[in-house]
Amino acid sequence: MNSVIKGAGYVLVHTPDMVLYNGTTQTTERIVNPESEYLKEVPQHLRSYEEAVSYWPNQTYIGNVHPDELAEVEFPWYDKKKEDAKRYGKYGEIMPEEEFLFLVQASDMFEVVKLDKEFVAEYRLKFAENPIITADIVERIEEGAQSSEIEHLVNEEHAEGLYFAGKLVGCVKRAHDIDVNLSAHVMHENLMSKASSVLALLYAVKNAGIEKSEVEYVIDCAEEACGDMNQRGGGNFAKAAAEIAGLTGASGSDARGFCAAPTHAMIEAAALVKSGAYKTVVVTSGGCTAKLGMNGKDHIKKGLPILEDCLGGFAVVISENDGASPEINLQMLGRHTVGTGSAPQAVIGSLVAEPLKKAGLKIPDIDKYSPEMQNPDITKPAGAGDVPMANYKMIGALAVKNGELDRKELANFTKEHGLTGWAPTQGHIPSGVPYIGFACEDIKAGRIKRAMIIGKGSLFLGRMTNLFDGVSFVLHGNTAEEEKAAAGVSEEEVKTLIAKTMKDFAAALLAE
């Protein structure tokens, strides 16, 4: 039987200080133009935590607003406030920066994270009161260091500063004196990814209604890499995050594929479960500090706040078929092969049309498509347009070309089968997977029958190949009962019937 999705967790971490100090647009600007007017303007364009929480797309990401409801909100959204917005949602939460720094320290196994003693005294209790944070995580928080020690580490020992409200409140030390792969900068990036993955894991397990001990394998699909000079990207983020999240019975490994990695990982997890190798696998990923404020220059130029001020994270629990949860159909997998090419029609054909044709389905037979779900509030001011809509137009156009859709219905197709984007531009985070939580709900409620999750990746970024990449899979309602009915009496049931008959026969003989 097909593997099923038991639950998902989606988290955001509001990190305005990291926008200025760790986002590559800003750090690069600081190197090439230290007196940049742009850098001087950044602090005035950073949103408060309350503003980030009340932002409609953020409320959608954590599950408090359905994408259909977001689509009805007048665009643009950056100047619209969601009334009664909540920190916590059905899928996760929007964690404030000051609390997240404690989770970062709790995720540090080599004592490279130092937090200021006064900062710890002021905010530790607030972190501990979070219902998802367990006592063993809180116990990992240290008493704190003197501010003079932290200043020395940053100014003299190449440590990466940790800031809150513009003030230095901690640092991440380098983990090796000369190995650039263990520099403070790399350790900072990796710890932020790991900590946000831990948060997503905690929510996914909770939302799936399972015990932590049931998780047997974890797959991390972020865009960071950890290792030393002898194995630069050796890993393993998955097992490292599982350790902090308390998944003591889990092993794990990392899957990498740029923005397509989450979909690759979902397919791998579903295959591992269906094969019987593991009963429960969790796909997880933390956020990427490098992409904070990535389009900041365009946002400020147009008078907008910097909208890329949150790290994103997600985790999805895939388990054996329980007879109720939505299934991942491994018979309908789209894949961009080495020979596919990079023409848009060829790409969409390989990811959408071909797998459906093999299954005897047409493009309109999929109720909802979830490709690159970037928030257009972020991408349109930067000149990248509405990314999800561009995908839907291509999918619809291919349906018209294949004779599966009348040209007059193209505009309606994008609305009926598409979704408005709401995910932060964290590379891999918006790539198909943000809709999985909603898709499972919509399928269970009978609002849709099928959803296709599409992941696409730009492999040229690694300078190893100019090839494009992409994979897709289809989610649909549970078919366990249908499969049983179609199969008739199983071999196990036949054996049981024979055994019962023999037992009854023996009992009858004894009675005589």
C-alpha positions as CSV (number, residue, x, y, z in Angstrom):
1,M,0.0,0.0,0.0
2,N,1.0,3.6,-0.5
3,S,2.7,5.6,2.3
4,V,0.6,8.3,3.9
5,I,1.2,11.8,5.3
6,K,0.3,11.7,9.0
7,G,1.0,15.4,9.8
8,A,3.1,18.4,9.1
9,G,4.8,21.3,10.9
10,Y,5.4,24.8,9.5
11,V,7.4,27.4,11.4
12,L,8.7,30.9,10.9
13,V,11.3,32.7,13.0
14,H,11.3,36.5,12.9
15,T,15.0,37.5,12.6
16,P,15.2,41.3,11.7
17,D,18.7,41.6,13.2
18,M,20.0,38.8,11.0
19,V,18.7,40.6,8.0
20,L,21.2,43.3,8.6
21,Y,24.1,41.2,9.8
22,N,23.7,37.9,8.0
23,G,21.7,38.3,4.8
24,T,24.1,38.1,1.9
25,T,22.7,41.1,0.1
26,Q,23.6,43.2,3.2
27,T,26.9,41.5,4.0
28,T,28.1,41.8,0.4
29,E,27.1,45.5,0.4
30,R,29.1,46.0,3.6
31,I,32.2,44.6,1.9
32,V,32.0,46.5,-1.4
33,N,30.4,49.7,-0.2
34,P,30.8,50.1,3.6
35,E,29.3,53.6,3.6
36,S,26.3,52.5,1.6
37,E,23.1,54.6,1.9
38,Y,21.2,51.3,1.6
39,L,22.7,49.9,4.7
40,K,21.9,53.0,6.6
41,E,18.3,52.7,5.5
42,V,17.8,49.0,6.3
43,P,17.0,49.5,10.1
44,Q,14.2,51.9,9.3
45,H,12.6,49.3,7.0
46,L,12.7,46.4,9.4
47,R,9.3,45.2,10.7
48,S,8.5,44.7,14.3
49,Y,7.6,41.2,15.6
50,E,3.9,42.3,15.9
51,E,3.9,43.5,12.2
52,A,5.5,40.2,11.1
53,V,2.8,38.2,13.0
54,S,-0.1,40.2,11.6
55,Y,1.2,39.8,8.0
56,W,-1.4,37.7,6.0
57,P,1.1,35.4,4.2
58,N,2.8,34.6,7.5
59,Q,-0.5,33.7,9.1
60,T,-1.1,31.4,6.1
61,Y,2.2,29.7,6.4
62,I,1.5,28.6,10.0
63,G,-2.0,27.5,9.2
64,N,-4.2,30.2,10.6
65,V,-5.4,31.4,7.1
66,H,-6.3,29.0,4.2
67,P,-4.7,30.0,0.8
68,D,-8.2,30.5,-0.6
69,E,-8.9,33.1,2.1
70,L,-5.5,34.8,1.4
71,A,-6.5,35.0,-2.3
72,E,-9.5,37.1,-1.4
73,V,-7.4,39.7,0.4
74,E,-6.7,42.8,-1.7
75,F,-3.2,42.8,-3.1
76,P,-0.6,44.0,-2.1
77,W,-0.6,42.6,1.4
78,Y,2.4,44.3,3.1
79,D,0.2,47.3,4.1
80,K,-2.8,45.1,5.2
81,K,-2.9,43.9,8.8
82,K,-4.6,40.6,9.8
83,E,-6.7,41.4,12.8
84,D,-6.5,39.0,15.7
85,A,-3.4,37.5,14.3
86,K,-1.9,34.8,16.5
87,R,1.7,33.7,17.2
88,Y,0.6,30.1,17.2
89,G,-1.1,28.3,14.3
90,K,-2.5,24.8,13.6
91,Y,0.8,23.9,12.0
92,G,3.4,25.8,14.0
93,E,4.3,29.2,15.2
94,I,6.1,32.5,14.4
95,M,8.9,32.5,17.0
96,P,10.5,35.9,18.0
97,E,14.2,36.4,17.6
98,E,15.1,36.7,21.3
99,E,13.6,33.2,22.0
100,F,15.1,31.6,18.9
101,L,18.6,32.5,20.1
102,F,18.1,30.1,23.1
103,L,17.0,27.3,20.7
104,V,20.2,28.0,18.8
105,Q,22.3,27.6,21.9
106,A,20.4,24.4,22.9
107,S,21.2,23.1,19.4
108,D,24.9,23.8,19.8
109,M,26.9,20.6,20.8
110,F,30.4,22.1,20.7
111,E,30.0,25.2,22.9
112,V,30.4,27.7,20.1
113,V,27.3,29.8,21.0
114,K,27.7,32.3,23.8
115,L,24.8,34.4,25.1
116,D,25.1,37.5,27.3
117,K,24.4,36.9,31.0
118,E,21.9,39.8,31.2
119,F,20.1,38.7,28.0
120,V,19.8,35.1,29.4
121,A,18.4,36.5,32.7
122,E,15.8,38.6,30.9
123,Y,14.5,36.2,28.3
124,R,15.2,32.6,29.3
125,L,11.9,32.2,31.2
126,K,10.0,33.4,28.2
127,F,11.6,30.8,26.0
128,A,10.9,28.1,28.6
129,E,7.2,28.9,28.7
130,N,6.8,27.9,25.0
131,P,4.6,24.8,25.2
132,I,6.5,23.0,22.4
133,I,9.9,23.5,24.1
134,T,10.6,20.5,26.3
135,A,12.5,20.6,29.6
136,D,15.5,18.8,28.3
137,I,16.0,21.6,25.7
138,V,15.6,24.3,28.3
139,E,18.2,22.6,30.5
140,R,20.8,23.0,27.7
141,I,20.8,26.8,28.2
142,E,23.9,28.2,29.9
143,E,23.9,30.9,32.5
144,G,25.5,33.3,30.1
145,A,28.8,35.1,29.5
146,Q,30.0,38.6,30.4
147,S,29.4,41.2,27.6
148,S,33.2,42.0,27.6
149,E,34.0,38.3,26.7
150,I,31.5,38.4,23.9
151,E,32.8,41.7,22.6
152,H,36.4,40.3,22.7
153,L,35.3,37.1,20.7
154,V,33.6,39.2,18.0
155,N,36.3,41.9,17.8
156,E,39.5,39.8,18.2
157,E,38.6,36.1,17.6
158,H,36.5,36.3,14.4
159,A,33.3,35.3,16.1
160,E,29.9,36.1,14.4
161,G,27.8,38.4,16.5
162,L,24.3,37.6,17.6
163,Y,22.1,40.7,17.9
164,F,18.7,41.6,19.3
165,A,17.1,45.0,18.9
166,G,20.4,46.2,17.4
167,K,22.4,45.3,20.5
168,L,25.1,42.6,20.6
169,V,23.7,39.9,22.9
170,G,25.9,36.9,22.0
171,C,28.1,35.3,19.4
172,V,28.9,32.2,17.5
173,K,32.6,31.3,17.7
174,R,34.6,29.6,15.0
175,A,35.0,25.9,15.5
176,H,38.5,25.7,14.1
177,D,41.3,28.2,13.8
178,I,42.0,27.9,10.1
179,D,39.3,25.6,8.5
180,V,37.0,27.9,6.6
181,N,34.3,25.2,6.6
182,L,34.2,25.6,10.4
183,S,34.4,29.4,10.4
184,A,32.1,31.4,12.6
185,H,30.2,32.5,9.5
186,V,29.5,28.9,8.4
187,M,28.8,27.7,11.9
188,H,26.2,30.5,12.3
189,E,24.5,29.6,9.1
190,N,24.4,25.9,10.0
191,L,23.2,26.4,13.5
192,M,20.3,28.6,12.4
193,S,19.3,26.0,9.9
194,K,19.5,23.2,12.5
195,A,17.6,25.1,15.2
196,S,14.7,26.0,12.9
197,S,14.6,22.4,11.7
198,V,14.4,21.3,15.3
199,L,11.4,23.6,15.9
200,A,9.7,22.2,12.7
201,L,10.3,18.6,13.8
202,L,8.7,19.2,17.2
203,Y,5.5,20.6,15.6
204,A,5.3,17.9,12.9
205,V,5.5,15.1,15.5
206,K,3.0,16.8,17.7
207,N,0.6,17.4,14.8
208,A,0.9,13.9,13.5
209,G,-0.3,12.6,16.9
210,I,2.6,10.1,17.2
211,E,5.2,9.5,19.9
212,K,8.8,10.7,19.2
213,S,9.9,7.1,19.7
214,E,8.0,6.1,16.5
215,V,10.2,8.1,14.2
216,E,12.8,5.7,12.7
217,Y,14.4,7.9,10.0
218,V,14.8,11.6,9.3
219,I,15.7,13.3,6.0
220,D,17.0,16.9,6.0
221,C,16.6,18.8,2.7
222,A,17.9,22.3,3.4
223,E,20.4,24.2,1.3
224,E,23.2,24.3,3.8
225,A,26.2,21.9,4.1
226,C,28.2,20.9,7.1
227,G,31.6,19.2,7.4
228,D,35.3,20.1,7.7
229,M,38.1,20.7,5.2
230,N,38.3,17.0,4.4
231,Q,34.6,16.5,3.7
232,R,33.1,19.9,3.1
233,G,29.4,18.8,2.8
234,G,29.5,15.5,4.5
235,G,26.4,16.2,6.7
236,N,24.4,15.1,8.8
237,F,21.8,17.8,9.6
238,A,19.0,15.3,9.9
239,K,20.5,13.3,12.7
240,A,21.8,16.4,14.4
241,A,18.4,18.0,14.5
242,A,16.7,14.7,15.5
243,E,19.0,14.5,18.5
244,I,17.9,17.9,19.9
245,A,14.2,17.2,19.1
246,G,14.4,14.0,21.2
247,L,13.9,11.5,18.4
248,T,16.1,9.0,20.1
249,G,15.0,6.0,17.9
250,A,15.8,7.7,14.6
251,S,18.7,7.5,12.2
252,G,18.9,9.9,9.2
253,S,20.7,11.5,6.3
254,D,20.6,14.6,4.2
255,A,19.2,15.1,0.7
256,R,20.4,18.0,-1.4
257,G,19.0,19.3,-4.7
258,F,18.8,23.1,-4.3
259,C,15.1,24.1,-4.4
260,A,13.9,20.7,-5.6
261,A,15.4,18.9,-2.5
262,P,12.2,18.9,-0.4
263,T,10.2,17.1,-3.2
264,H,13.1,14.7,-3.8
265,A,13.1,14.0,0.0
266,M,9.4,13.4,0.1
267,I,9.6,10.8,-2.7
268,E,12.5,9.1,-1.0
269,A,10.7,9.0,2.3
270,A,7.5,7.6,0.8
271,A,9.6,4.9,-1.0
272,L,11.4,4.0,2.2
273,V,8.1,3.5,4.1
274,K,6.4,1.7,1.2
275,S,9.3,-0.7,0.9
276,G,9.1,-1.6,4.6
277,A,12.6,-0.3,5.4
278,Y,11.1,2.1,8.0
279,K,7.6,2.6,9.4
280,T,7.8,6.3,10.0
281,V,10.1,8.8,8.2
282,V,10.2,12.6,8.7
283,V,11.3,15.0,6.0
284,T,12.5,18.3,7.6
285,S,14.3,21.5,6.8
286,G,15.4,24.6,8.6
287,G,15.8,28.1,7.1
288,C,18.6,30.0,5.3
289,T,20.1,33.2,6.8
290,A,21.8,34.0,3.5
291,K,18.5,34.7,1.9
292,L,17.3,37.2,4.5
293,G,16.7,40.6,2.9
294,M,17.7,39.1,-0.5
295,N,15.5,41.6,-2.3
296,G,15.9,44.3,0.3
297,K,17.3,46.9,-2.2
298,D,14.2,46.7,-4.4
299,H,11.9,46.8,-1.4
300,I,13.5,49.9,0.1
301,K,13.7,51.6,-3.3
302,K,9.9,51.2,-3.6
303,G,9.2,52.3,-0.1
304,L,8.3,48.9,1.2
305,P,9.4,47.2,4.5
306,I,11.9,44.5,4.1
307,L,9.6,41.5,3.8
308,E,12.3,38.7,3.8
309,D,12.8,39.0,7.6
310,C,11.8,35.4,8.6
311,L,13.6,32.1,8.6
312,G,11.3,29.3,7.4
313,G,11.1,25.7,8.4
314,F,8.9,22.7,7.8
315,A,8.7,19.0,8.6
316,V,6.3,16.3,7.2
317,V,5.7,12.9,8.8
318,I,5.3,10.0,6.4
319,S,4.1,6.7,7.7
320,E,2.6,3.3,6.8
321,N,-0.9,3.3,5.4
322,D,-3.4,3.8,8.3
323,G,-6.5,3.6,6.2
324,A,-7.4,7.2,6.6
325,S,-4.6,9.7,5.8
326,P,-3.9,11.0,2.3
327,E,-1.5,8.9,0.2
328,I,1.6,9.7,-1.8
329,N,1.2,7.9,-5.1
330,L,4.6,6.6,-6.2
331,Q,3.1,5.5,-9.6
332,M,2.7,9.2,-10.6
333,L,6.1,10.7,-10.3
334,G,7.3,13.5,-12.6
335,R,11.0,13.9,-13.2
336,H,13.2,16.1,-15.2
337,T,15.9,13.9,-16.6
338,V,19.4,14.6,-18.0
339,G,17.9,14.5,-21.5
340,T,14.8,16.6,-20.8
341,G,16.4,20.0,-21.6
342,S,15.6,23.4,-20.2
343,A,12.8,24.6,-22.5
344,P,9.8,25.6,-20.3
345,Q,7.4,23.3,-22.3
346,A,9.8,20.4,-21.9
347,V,10.2,21.0,-18.2
348,I,6.4,21.3,-17.5
349,G,5.8,18.3,-19.7
350,S,8.2,16.1,-17.8
351,L,6.9,17.2,-14.4
352,V,3.2,17.4,-15.0
353,A,1.9,16.0,-18.3
354,E,4.0,12.8,-18.6
355,P,3.3,11.2,-15.2
356,L,-0.4,12.0,-15.5
357,K,-0.6,10.5,-19.0
358,K,1.0,7.3,-17.8
359,A,-1.7,7.1,-15.1
360,G,-4.5,7.7,-17.6
361,L,-5.2,11.2,-16.3
362,K,-5.3,14.7,-17.8
363,I,-3.9,18.0,-16.5
364,P,-7.4,19.2,-15.4
365,D,-7.8,16.0,-13.3
366,I,-5.5,17.4,-10.7
367,D,-7.5,19.7,-8.5
368,K,-4.6,21.8,-7.1
369,Y,-1.0,22.3,-8.2
370,S,1.6,23.5,-5.8
371,P,4.8,24.5,-7.6
372,E,7.1,27.4,-6.6
373,M,4.9,29.0,-3.9
374,Q,6.9,32.3,-3.5
375,N,5.0,35.2,-2.0
376,P,4.3,37.7,-4.8
377,D,4.4,40.5,-2.3
378,I,8.1,39.9,-2.2
379,T,8.9,38.9,-5.8
380,K,6.8,41.4,-7.8
381,P,8.6,44.5,-6.4
382,A,11.9,42.8,-7.2
383,G,10.9,42.3,-10.8
384,A,10.5,38.6,-10.7
385,G,6.7,38.7,-11.1
386,D,4.1,36.4,-9.7
387,V,6.1,33.1,-9.7
388,P,3.1,30.7,-8.9
389,M,0.9,32.3,-11.5
390,A,3.7,32.0,-14.1
391,N,3.8,28.3,-13.4
392,Y,0.0,27.9,-13.6
393,K,-0.1,29.7,-17.0
394,M,2.5,27.3,-18.4
395,I,0.6,24.3,-17.0
396,G,-2.7,25.6,-18.4
397,A,-1.1,26.4,-21.8
398,L,0.2,22.8,-22.0
399,A,-3.3,21.5,-21.2
400,V,-4.6,23.6,-24.1
401,K,-1.8,22.4,-26.4
402,N,-2.6,18.7,-25.5
403,G,-6.3,19.3,-26.2
404,E,-7.3,18.8,-22.6
405,L,-8.5,22.3,-22.0
406,D,-10.3,24.9,-24.1
407,R,-8.3,28.1,-24.6
408,K,-11.3,30.1,-23.3
409,E,-11.0,28.2,-20.0
410,L,-7.3,29.1,-19.5
411,A,-7.9,32.1,-17.2
412,N,-10.3,30.1,-15.0
413,F,-7.9,27.2,-14.9
414,T,-5.2,29.3,-13.1
415,K,-7.8,30.2,-10.5
416,E,-9.4,26.8,-10.0
417,H,-6.3,24.7,-10.1
418,G,-3.8,27.2,-8.8
419,L,-2.9,28.8,-5.4
420,T,-1.7,32.2,-4.5
421,G,1.8,32.2,-3.2
422,W,2.5,32.8,0.5
423,A,5.8,31.2,1.4
424,P,9.0,33.2,2.3
425,T,11.7,33.3,-0.4
426,Q,13.9,30.9,1.5
427,G,14.9,28.9,-1.6
428,H,13.8,25.4,-0.9
429,I,11.1,26.4,1.6
430,P,8.5,27.6,-1.0
431,S,9.2,24.8,-3.4
432,G,5.9,22.9,-3.5
433,V,5.8,21.7,0.1
434,P,4.0,24.6,1.8
435,Y,0.7,23.3,0.6
436,I,1.1,19.8,1.9
437,G,-0.5,20.5,5.2
438,F,-3.5,22.3,3.6
439,A,-3.7,19.6,0.8
440,C,-4.1,16.9,3.4
441,E,-6.9,18.8,5.1
442,D,-8.6,19.6,1.8
443,I,-8.5,16.0,0.7
444,K,-9.9,14.7,4.0
445,A,-12.6,17.3,3.9
446,G,-13.6,16.3,0.4
447,R,-12.8,19.7,-1.1
448,I,-10.3,18.2,-3.5
449,K,-9.4,14.7,-4.7
450,R,-5.8,15.2,-5.9
451,A,-3.0,17.6,-5.5
452,M,0.4,17.7,-7.3
453,I,3.5,18.9,-5.4
454,I,6.2,20.2,-7.8
455,G,9.8,20.9,-6.8
456,K,12.2,22.7,-9.2
457,G,15.8,23.5,-8.8
458,S,18.6,25.5,-10.5
459,L,21.6,23.2,-10.5
460,F,23.8,25.8,-12.3
461,L,24.2,27.6,-8.9
462,G,26.8,25.0,-7.8
463,R,28.8,25.5,-11.1
464,M,28.9,21.7,-11.6
465,T,26.3,21.6,-14.4
466,N,24.0,23.8,-16.4
467,L,21.2,21.4,-16.1
468,F,17.8,22.2,-14.6
469,D,16.1,19.9,-12.1
470,G,12.7,19.0,-11.0
471,V,10.5,16.2,-9.6
472,S,6.8,15.9,-8.7
473,F,4.3,13.6,-7.0
474,V,0.6,13.3,-6.5
475,L,-1.3,13.3,-3.2
476,H,-4.8,11.8,-3.1
477,G,-7.3,10.3,-0.7
478,N,-6.8,7.0,1.1
479,T,-7.4,3.9,-1.1
480,A,-6.7,1.2,1.5
481,E,-10.3,-0.1,1.6
482,E,-10.6,0.0,-2.2
483,E,-7.3,-2.0,-2.5
484,K,-8.5,-4.6,-0.1
485,A,-11.9,-4.9,-1.9
486,A,-10.2,-5.3,-5.3
487,A,-7.8,-7.9,-4.0
488,G,-10.6,-10.0,-2.6
489,V,-9.5,-12.5,0.1
490,S,-5.9,-12.1,1.0
491,E,-3.4,-15.0,1.4
492,E,-3.3,-14.3,5.2
493,E,-7.1,-14.4,5.4
494,V,-7.1,-17.8,3.5
495,K,-4.6,-19.2,6.0
496,T,-6.7,-17.9,8.9
497,L,-9.9,-19.5,7.4
498,I,-8.1,-22.9,6.9
499,A,-6.8,-22.8,10.4
500,K,-10.2,-22.1,11.8
501,T,-11.8,-24.8,9.7
502,M,-9.2,-27.4,10.9
503,K,-9.7,-26.3,14.5
504,D,-13.5,-26.6,14.3
505,F,-13.1,-30.0,12.6
506,A,-10.8,-31.3,15.3
507,A,-13.2,-30.0,18.0
508,A,-16.1,-31.9,16.3
509,L,-14.1,-35.2,16.2
510,L,-13.2,-34.9,19.9
511,A,-16.9,-34.2,20.7
512,E,-17.9,-37.5,19.1
